Amino acid sequence: MQRSSRGACMSGKAIDGSPHILIVRLGAMGDIIHTLPAVASLKQSHPRSRVTWVIDAKWLELMEGNPFVDTVIPVRRHTFSDWLDAQRRLRDLHPDIAIDFQGLIKSAVVAAFARPDRIYGFHYSLLREKAAAVFYSKTARTQAPHVVDRNLELAAAAGAANILHAFPLPAGKPEGELPAQPFVLANPLAGWASKQWPLEYYAQLARRLQEELGLALVLNGAPASRAALETIAGVSVHCSGIAGLISATRQARAIVGLDSGPLHIAAALRKPGVAIFGPTDPTRNGPYGDTIAVLRDPNAHTTYKRRTLTDDSMNSITPNAVFDALKARLNLGAA
């Protein structure tokens, strides 16, 4: 894969007349994974096209080895200087089309920085920040409930005729220590506290996994989360970056996930497991595919407000319920 240097980018139209397609999906981890099939479909539909993806620099590792992306441009957006730098690096691209899969003002502005002939985006009625639609030349009023399928509909509106449900992820690389015995991998910390399962529940789940199935429970997190994870009895703690997370997910027998990026990595890799949902809607944001069972309190109230306390609907999902669902998934996989 070719990446742009900090000083210059590939620019201009393709010499052979094939289209140059600019993808804008800056973050976050799960949202990037949900966009992979749409981008694969665009490349599959236009094999000679040049596909450039603009992404937040912190997620760059997710693009390693992607056969459907020719160039990746990492950007930072923390300061005004970062925005000026992004504009300077993108302004000479002039792609034939840009597709804003994020649907925010900031992502629409990034697409406009590249001065494409056309910008595709979601219809304003589907946008959280409706002003983003001002930047779009063409919009798609998507109908699908899940984000992956919505992205595929937007890609189809932009010219993807061959739909490809592909999730190309890097191989990852080992980081930290993992138990020698088979294990279940969990990622207890989500971007919002309201989406997290109580930490004390993991100790109860670990005990049943070990005693009844002979499986260790490994809790993965960023290095900064080690102290919090080490307070949980009976688990192994594995701290890593993105590459280590992917490697550990590939090695796990199964996973326990929340509405966060690691769950969507596991779904993309078709790992068996259980996803615990509360305030967010699994119909829209749940694990894609059929390998991961979803547990959600039927009385859960859907909200996307970033609250700082664990939602009551997450507290109501017991460790025994998670164990039973996980055991069923493992037995299904064995069958």
Secondary structure, DSSP 4 states (H G I P E B T S, - for coil): -EE--SS----S--TTS--EEEEE----HHHHHHHHHHHHHHHHHSTT-EEEEEEEGGGGGGGTT-TT-SEEEEE--SSHHHHHHHHHHHTT---SEEEESS-SHHHHHHHHHT--SEEEEE-GGG-SSGGGGGG-SEEE----SSHHHHHHHHHHHTT--S-------------S---SS-EEEE----SSGGGPPPHHHHHHHHHHIIIII--EEEEEE-GGGHHHHTTSTT-EEEE--HHHHHHHHHH-SEEEE-SSHHHHHHHHTT--EEEEESSS-HHHHS-SSSSEEEEE-TTPPP-----SS--HHHHTS-HHHHHHHHHHHHHHHH-
